[in-house]
Amino acid sequence: MDCEHPVRLYGLCAICGKDVSAEYILSERLIVCRDEETTESQNEAERIEKETQQRLLSVRKLSLVVDLDQTVLHATIDPSMGKLVGQPGLEIYPVVLPESPGQTYYIKLRPHLREFMTSMASLFELHVYTMGSRSYARAVVELFDPDGRLFYDRILSREDSGISEQRKDLKRIFPADDSSVLVIDDRADIWNYSRNLVPVPPYINRFKTTPSLLLTEDDSGIEGRTDAVITNDSDNELQLIQRILESLHDEFFQRMEKGQRADVKEIVDERRKSVLSGVSIVFSGVIPLGIPPSHFEMWRLAETFGAGCQTQIKEDTTHLISLRNDTDKVISAVEAGIVVVRPEWLFECIKQWRRVPYEMFLVADLPIRETRSIEFDPDELRAMREELEGLEDLEDSLEEFESLDGLDEEPARKRMRMGSESDISLI
């Protein structure tokens, strides 16, 4: 008889000890636990999840899933980074993985990471979800959580996700209920633009890229993209993300206390939609050829934050986003008095979760808007001139009436002015 117990460890049933390494469950999907040798049935995972959620809510905590690479740190194999190891304030650490002892990876922690994680741990139960390897993830997390107090063993890696998977799925961690789960990641596409996601600007814009090899999973197990050297490390993105997460956390529990439905997805939707509500965007010279506009990431992000996107300028278009100042759409937008801004304006709105003023993001050297003079028909001008001459005659008549003895001047003046106003209204 097949073993039906819900937990397996090292190929053995954790309850009865039976060897179940060759068995599989047809009716229940197996869920990988936080260590590489333990799996649970989906029913068991859902039961544990519900208990955990109730425990967290009772102490006013939600769950926060954290991506690693380009979200809270930067990784490179550039040997020049080794010269910066140990320099005060830079937080650069060498990491050597057991499976590649001849290779050193240099990990640069994002500024304010330690303070951010400590603050978030008071409001959330923290999880790591990375497409990097398990050994890489654990080595990196130890840099800012050496005693495991923040993440414990809540680390999900690409081995746990399935090496062929190209997307992240919250059901791998929360198979039953994600209503109290938030995610921070620099990539929205890998989450299929999940409603739980709070996007984070990638931690690469403070680096100067240099010619180097593009790392693959086989090379290192990290999510590396391009190597870099530090040019400016004034990044404050985690402080901004902290304020957003704190606000979402507070709104969730305010709704709970009022007896209202509390779901982070609904709260996130409402907050994001309000950012660009009423904004209608057209892109020019931004979307690569061959990509359907509605599939372009900037288009999808703009819609996620409440904007309407169009391919052509219409009467309700409010903003044209362009990298150039000489496209046909730009010229048309200028003629129509539509604001023409660089993509950075959209990114800044998304980053801050508020509509920022566009003046600092205007496209430079726009064509001058043509001023069009009003043209009148010669006959119309002649008629208008005659009307004005008639008004002058009326004013002369008024002066004659006022000079007569015994005439009530005020009614006369009022009658004459009423006649003048009537004439003016017909012009």
C-alpha positions as CSV (number, residue, x, y, z in Angstrom):
1,M,0.0,0.0,0.0
2,D,1.3,3.4,-0.9
3,C,2.2,5.8,1.9
4,E,-0.3,8.7,2.1
5,H,1.5,10.7,4.8
6,P,2.0,14.4,3.8
7,V,5.7,15.0,4.5
8,R,8.8,13.4,3.0
9,L,12.4,13.8,4.1
10,Y,15.4,12.5,2.2
11,G,13.1,10.2,0.2
12,L,11.6,8.7,3.4
13,C,8.1,9.3,4.9
14,A,8.6,11.7,7.8
15,I,5.8,9.9,9.7
16,C,6.2,6.2,9.2
17,G,9.8,6.0,7.8
18,K,8.8,4.1,4.6
19,D,11.0,4.6,1.6
20,V,8.9,6.7,-0.8
21,S,11.7,7.9,-3.1
22,A,10.2,6.1,-6.1
23,E,6.5,7.0,-5.3
24,Y,4.6,10.0,-6.3
25,I,1.2,11.4,-5.5
26,L,-1.3,11.6,-8.2
27,S,-4.0,13.5,-6.4
28,E,-1.8,16.0,-4.6
29,R,0.9,18.2,-5.9
30,L,4.1,18.1,-3.9
31,I,5.3,21.5,-2.5
32,V,9.1,21.9,-1.9
33,C,9.9,23.1,1.6
34,R,12.6,25.5,2.7
35,D,15.3,22.9,2.7
36,E,16.2,20.9,-0.4
37,E,15.3,17.5,0.9
38,T,11.8,18.0,2.3
39,T,8.5,18.1,0.4
40,E,4.9,18.4,1.5
41,S,1.6,17.5,-0.1
42,Q,-0.4,20.5,-1.2
43,N,-3.1,19.8,1.4
44,E,-0.5,19.8,4.1
45,A,1.2,23.0,2.8
46,E,-2.2,24.8,2.7
47,R,-3.0,23.7,6.3
48,I,0.4,25.0,7.5
49,E,0.0,28.2,5.6
50,K,-3.4,29.0,7.1
51,E,-2.1,28.5,10.6
52,T,0.9,30.7,9.8
53,Q,-1.3,33.4,8.4
54,Q,-3.5,33.5,11.4
55,R,-0.5,33.6,13.7
56,L,1.0,36.6,11.8
57,L,-2.3,38.5,11.6
58,S,-2.8,38.2,15.3
59,V,0.5,40.1,15.9
60,R,-0.2,42.6,13.0
61,K,2.2,41.1,10.6
62,L,2.0,40.4,6.8
63,S,4.3,38.4,4.6
64,L,6.9,40.1,2.4
65,V,8.7,38.2,-0.5
66,V,12.1,39.7,-1.4
67,D,14.0,39.2,-4.6
68,L,17.8,39.4,-4.4
69,D,19.7,40.4,-7.6
70,Q,19.2,44.0,-8.8
71,T,16.6,44.5,-6.0
72,V,18.6,44.5,-2.8
73,L,22.1,43.9,-4.1
74,H,24.3,43.8,-7.2
75,A,26.5,40.8,-8.1
76,T,29.5,40.8,-10.5
77,I,32.6,38.7,-11.3
78,D,34.6,41.7,-12.3
79,P,38.0,41.3,-10.6
80,S,38.5,45.1,-10.3
81,M,35.8,45.1,-7.7
82,G,38.2,43.2,-5.4
83,K,40.1,46.4,-4.9
84,L,37.0,47.9,-3.3
85,V,36.4,45.1,-0.8
86,G,36.7,46.4,2.8
87,Q,36.4,50.1,1.9
88,P,34.3,51.9,4.5
89,G,30.7,52.5,3.5
90,L,30.7,50.5,0.3
91,E,29.5,47.1,1.6
92,I,31.2,45.0,-1.0
93,Y,31.9,41.3,-0.1
94,P,33.6,38.5,-1.9
95,V,31.7,35.2,-2.1
96,V,33.0,31.8,-3.3
97,L,30.5,29.1,-3.9
98,P,31.3,25.4,-3.1
99,E,30.5,24.3,-6.6
100,S,32.9,26.9,-8.2
101,P,35.9,27.3,-5.8
102,G,38.0,29.0,-8.5
103,Q,35.5,31.9,-9.0
104,T,35.0,34.8,-6.7
105,Y,31.7,36.8,-6.9
106,Y,31.6,40.3,-5.6
107,I,28.4,41.3,-3.9
108,K,27.5,44.9,-3.4
109,L,24.7,45.5,-0.9
110,R,22.2,48.2,-1.8
111,P,22.5,51.3,0.5
112,H,20.3,51.2,3.6
113,L,19.7,47.4,3.2
114,R,20.3,46.4,6.8
115,E,18.1,49.2,8.2
116,F,15.4,48.3,5.6
117,M,15.4,44.6,6.5
118,T,15.3,45.3,10.2
119,S,12.4,47.7,9.9
120,M,10.5,45.4,7.6
121,A,11.0,42.4,10.0
122,S,8.9,44.2,12.5
123,L,5.9,44.4,10.1
124,F,6.4,41.3,7.9
125,E,7.5,37.8,7.9
126,L,10.3,37.8,5.4
127,H,10.9,35.4,2.5
128,V,13.5,35.2,-0.2
129,Y,12.5,34.1,-3.7
130,T,15.3,34.1,-6.2
131,M,16.0,32.5,-9.6
132,G,19.7,32.1,-8.4
133,S,21.0,28.8,-7.1
134,R,20.3,27.7,-3.5
135,S,24.0,27.9,-2.5
136,Y,24.3,31.4,-3.9
137,A,21.1,32.6,-2.2
138,R,22.1,31.3,1.2
139,A,25.6,32.7,0.9
140,V,24.3,36.1,-0.1
141,V,21.6,36.2,2.6
142,E,24.2,35.5,5.3
143,L,25.9,38.8,4.4
144,F,23.0,40.8,5.8
145,D,21.3,38.2,8.0
146,P,24.3,36.2,9.5
147,D,22.3,34.8,12.4
148,G,19.2,33.9,10.4
149,R,16.9,36.1,12.6
150,L,15.3,37.8,9.6
151,F,14.7,35.0,7.1
152,Y,15.4,31.9,9.1
153,D,15.2,29.1,6.4
154,R,12.5,30.9,4.3
155,I,14.6,30.9,1.1
156,L,13.2,29.7,-2.2
157,S,15.7,29.2,-5.1
158,R,15.6,28.1,-8.7
159,E,16.0,24.5,-7.7
160,D,12.8,24.8,-5.7
161,S,11.0,26.7,-8.4
162,G,12.0,24.2,-11.1
163,I,15.0,25.0,-13.3
164,S,12.9,25.2,-16.5
165,E,10.6,27.8,-15.0
166,Q,11.0,31.3,-16.3
167,R,8.5,33.0,-14.0
168,K,8.0,33.3,-10.3
169,D,4.8,32.1,-8.8
170,L,3.5,33.0,-5.3
171,K,1.7,29.6,-5.1
172,R,5.1,28.0,-4.6
173,I,5.2,29.6,-1.2
174,F,1.5,30.5,-0.5
175,P,-0.6,27.8,-2.3
176,A,-3.9,28.7,-0.5
177,D,-4.1,32.5,0.2
178,D,-1.9,35.4,-0.9
179,S,-4.2,38.2,0.4
180,S,-1.7,39.2,3.1
181,V,1.5,38.8,0.9
182,L,3.5,41.6,-0.7
183,V,6.4,41.2,-3.1
184,I,9.3,43.5,-4.0
185,D,11.2,42.8,-7.2
186,D,12.9,44.8,-9.9
187,R,11.1,42.8,-12.6
188,A,7.4,42.9,-13.0
189,D,7.4,40.6,-16.0
190,I,8.8,37.6,-14.2
191,W,5.8,37.8,-11.8
192,N,3.4,38.3,-14.8
193,Y,2.6,41.7,-13.3
194,S,1.2,40.3,-10.1
195,R,-1.2,42.4,-8.1
196,N,0.9,41.6,-5.0
197,L,4.0,43.3,-6.5
198,V,5.6,46.5,-5.4
199,P,8.1,47.2,-8.2
200,V,11.6,48.4,-7.2
201,P,13.9,50.3,-9.5
202,P,16.8,48.0,-10.4
203,Y,20.0,48.5,-8.6
204,I,22.1,49.0,-11.7
205,N,21.6,52.7,-12.4
206,R,24.3,53.6,-9.9
207,F,26.9,51.6,-11.8
208,K,28.9,52.2,-15.0
209,T,28.7,49.1,-17.2
210,T,31.9,47.7,-18.7
211,P,32.6,45.1,-21.3
212,S,32.2,41.7,-19.7
213,L,30.5,38.4,-20.1
214,L,26.8,38.0,-19.4
215,L,26.5,35.4,-16.7
216,T,24.2,32.5,-17.1
217,E,22.8,30.0,-14.6
218,D,25.3,27.4,-15.6
219,D,28.2,29.9,-15.0
220,S,27.3,31.0,-11.5
221,G,23.8,30.4,-10.4
222,I,23.3,34.1,-9.9
223,E,21.0,36.4,-11.8
224,G,23.8,38.5,-13.1
225,R,23.4,40.7,-16.1
226,T,26.4,42.9,-16.7
227,D,29.5,43.6,-14.7
228,A,30.1,47.1,-13.4
229,V,32.2,49.5,-11.4
230,I,30.8,51.9,-8.9
231,T,30.5,55.5,-10.0
232,N,27.8,56.8,-7.6
233,D,26.3,55.2,-4.6
234,S,23.7,57.7,-3.4
235,D,20.9,55.2,-4.1
236,N,18.0,55.8,-1.6
237,E,15.4,53.6,-3.2
238,L,14.9,51.2,-0.3
239,Q,14.0,54.2,2.0
240,L,11.2,55.1,-0.5
241,I,10.0,51.5,-0.8
242,Q,10.0,51.2,3.0
243,R,7.5,54.2,3.2
244,I,5.3,52.6,0.6
245,L,5.3,49.2,2.3
246,E,4.6,50.7,5.7
247,S,1.6,52.6,4.2
248,L,0.2,49.4,2.6
249,H,0.7,47.6,5.9
250,D,-1.2,50.2,7.9
251,E,-4.1,50.4,5.4
252,F,-4.5,46.6,5.6
253,F,-4.9,46.5,9.3
254,Q,-7.1,49.6,9.4
255,R,-9.5,47.8,7.2
256,M,-9.4,44.7,9.4
257,E,-10.1,46.8,12.5
258,K,-13.1,48.4,10.8
259,G,-14.4,44.9,9.9
260,Q,-13.9,45.5,6.2
261,R,-12.4,43.1,3.7
262,A,-8.6,43.3,3.9
263,D,-6.7,42.1,0.8
264,V,-3.3,43.5,-0.1
265,K,-4.1,43.0,-3.8
266,E,-7.1,45.3,-3.6
267,I,-5.2,47.9,-1.6
268,V,-2.3,47.8,-4.1
269,D,-4.7,48.1,-7.0
270,E,-6.4,51.1,-5.6
271,R,-3.2,52.9,-4.7
272,R,-1.6,52.2,-8.1
273,K,-4.6,53.1,-10.2
274,S,-4.9,56.5,-8.4
275,V,-1.4,57.5,-9.5
276,L,-2.1,58.1,-13.2
277,S,-5.9,58.2,-13.2
278,G,-7.2,60.5,-15.9
279,V,-3.9,60.4,-17.8
280,S,-3.9,59.3,-21.5
281,I,-0.5,58.4,-22.9
282,V,0.8,57.9,-26.4
283,F,4.4,56.6,-27.0
284,S,6.7,57.8,-29.8
285,G,10.1,56.4,-30.7
286,V,10.0,54.3,-27.5
287,I,8.4,50.9,-28.4
288,P,10.8,48.7,-30.4
289,L,9.6,47.6,-33.8
290,G,8.0,44.2,-33.9
291,I,6.7,44.3,-30.3
292,P,2.9,44.7,-30.0
293,P,2.4,48.0,-28.1
294,S,0.2,46.4,-25.4
295,H,3.0,43.9,-24.6
296,F,5.6,46.6,-24.1
297,E,6.6,46.8,-20.4
298,M,6.2,50.6,-20.2
299,W,2.7,50.4,-21.7
300,R,1.7,47.6,-19.2
301,L,3.2,49.5,-16.2
302,A,1.5,52.7,-17.2
303,E,-1.9,50.8,-17.4
304,T,-1.1,49.2,-14.0
305,F,-0.8,52.6,-12.5
306,G,-4.1,53.9,-13.9
307,A,-3.1,55.5,-17.2
308,G,-4.9,54.8,-20.5
309,C,-2.5,54.1,-23.4
310,Q,-3.1,54.7,-27.1
311,T,-1.2,54.3,-30.3
312,Q,-2.3,57.5,-31.9
313,I,-2.9,61.0,-30.6
314,K,-6.6,61.7,-29.9
315,E,-8.6,64.5,-28.3
316,D,-8.2,63.1,-24.8
317,T,-4.4,62.5,-25.1
318,T,-2.7,64.3,-22.2
319,H,0.9,63.1,-22.4
320,L,3.3,62.0,-25.2
321,I,6.3,60.0,-24.0
322,S,9.2,60.2,-26.4
323,L,13.0,59.9,-26.6
324,R,13.2,62.3,-29.5
325,N,11.9,65.7,-30.4
326,D,11.4,65.4,-34.1
327,T,8.9,62.6,-34.7
328,D,5.6,63.2,-36.4
329,K,3.7,62.4,-33.2
330,V,5.9,64.9,-31.3
331,I,5.1,67.6,-33.9
332,S,1.4,66.8,-33.8
333,A,1.5,66.9,-30.0
334,V,3.1,70.3,-29.9
335,E,0.5,71.7,-32.3
336,A,-2.2,70.3,-30.1
337,G,-0.7,71.6,-26.9
338,I,0.0,68.1,-25.4
339,V,2.7,67.7,-22.8
340,V,5.8,65.9,-24.3
341,V,8.0,64.2,-21.7
342,R,10.8,61.7,-21.5
343,P,10.2,58.2,-20.2
344,E,11.8,59.1,-16.9
345,W,8.7,61.0,-16.0
346,L,6.7,57.7,-16.1
347,F,9.4,55.8,-14.2
348,E,9.5,58.4,-11.5
349,C,5.7,58.3,-11.0
350,I,5.8,54.5,-10.7
351,K,8.8,54.6,-8.4
352,Q,7.2,57.2,-6.0
353,W,3.6,55.9,-6.4
354,R,2.4,59.5,-7.0
355,R,2.1,61.8,-10.0
356,V,5.2,63.9,-10.1
357,P,5.4,67.3,-11.8
358,Y,6.3,66.8,-15.5
359,E,8.3,70.1,-15.9
360,M,11.7,68.5,-15.1
361,F,11.1,65.8,-17.7
362,L,10.1,67.8,-20.7
363,V,11.7,66.7,-24.0
364,A,14.2,69.4,-24.9
365,D,14.3,71.5,-28.1
366,L,10.7,70.9,-29.2
367,P,9.5,72.5,-32.4
368,I,7.9,75.9,-31.9
369,R,4.1,75.8,-31.8
370,E,2.7,77.8,-34.7
371,T,0.5,80.8,-33.8
372,R,-2.4,81.1,-36.1
373,S,-4.0,84.6,-36.7
374,I,-7.8,84.9,-37.0
375,E,-8.8,85.8,-40.5
376,F,-12.0,87.8,-41.2
377,D,-14.0,88.2,-44.4
378,P,-13.6,91.8,-45.8
379,D,-17.4,92.2,-45.8
380,E,-17.5,91.2,-42.1
381,L,-14.8,93.7,-41.2
382,R,-16.8,96.5,-43.1
383,A,-20.0,95.6,-41.2
384,M,-18.2,95.7,-37.9
385,R,-16.7,99.1,-38.7
386,E,-20.1,100.5,-39.5
387,E,-21.5,99.1,-36.2
388,L,-18.7,100.9,-34.3
389,E,-19.4,104.2,-36.1
390,G,-23.0,103.8,-35.1
391,L,-22.0,103.6,-31.5
392,E,-20.1,106.8,-31.7
393,D,-23.2,108.6,-33.1
394,L,-25.2,107.2,-30.2
395,E,-22.7,108.7,-27.7
396,D,-23.1,112.1,-29.4
397,S,-26.8,111.9,-29.1
398,L,-26.6,111.1,-25.4
399,E,-24.5,114.3,-24.8
400,E,-27.2,116.4,-26.5
401,F,-30.0,114.9,-24.3
402,E,-28.1,115.6,-21.2
403,S,-27.8,119.3,-22.1
404,L,-31.6,119.8,-22.3
405,D,-33.3,121.6,-19.3
406,G,-35.9,119.7,-17.4
407,L,-35.1,116.3,-18.9
408,D,-34.6,113.4,-16.4
409,E,-31.0,112.5,-17.3
410,E,-30.7,109.2,-15.6
411,P,-33.6,107.4,-17.4
412,A,-32.3,108.8,-20.7
413,R,-28.8,107.7,-20.0
414,K,-30.1,104.2,-18.9
415,R,-32.1,103.9,-22.1
416,M,-29.2,104.9,-24.3
417,R,-26.8,102.6,-22.5
418,M,-29.2,99.7,-22.8
419,G,-29.4,100.4,-26.5
420,S,-25.6,100.5,-26.8
421,E,-25.2,97.2,-24.9
422,S,-27.8,95.6,-27.1
423,D,-25.9,96.7,-30.2
424,I,-22.6,95.5,-28.8
425,S,-24.0,92.1,-28.0
426,L,-24.8,91.6,-31.7
427,I,-21.3,92.2,-32.9
